[in-house]
Amino acid sequence: MITDVFCKIIKGELKSDAIYKDKDYVVIRDINPQAPVHILIIPVKHFSGLEDFKKEDEVLLGRGFILAHEIAKKLNLGKGYRVIINEGEHGGKLVPHFHIHLLGGRRLGTKMVK
């Protein structure tokens, strides 16, 4: 049984600041925000990362990005927002459950990777 922090949130075992939930996704506010708006879009079905998605999961994965845009509109991020997926140790992934970060609420600027 997989018991990462997001699975526990989805099961109701841990409290979160949820702003949306349906049968496929839970959307919560990040507890360590990196911008005025920092939202996590988490599939209810456990996927460790992008490598776990199969052909039959294409609609579910795509829906996560559509949901990101819909949430951005609801949160008045009309001047722009950033969508991020962290994969692997070098990508900064901290929780072994696929999720999409939605950040906005101010000019985010460019990022340089060294």
Helices and strands as residue ranges (DSSP letters): H 5-10, E 18-21, E 25-29, E 37-43, G 50-52, G 55-57, H 58-74, E 81-84, E 100-104
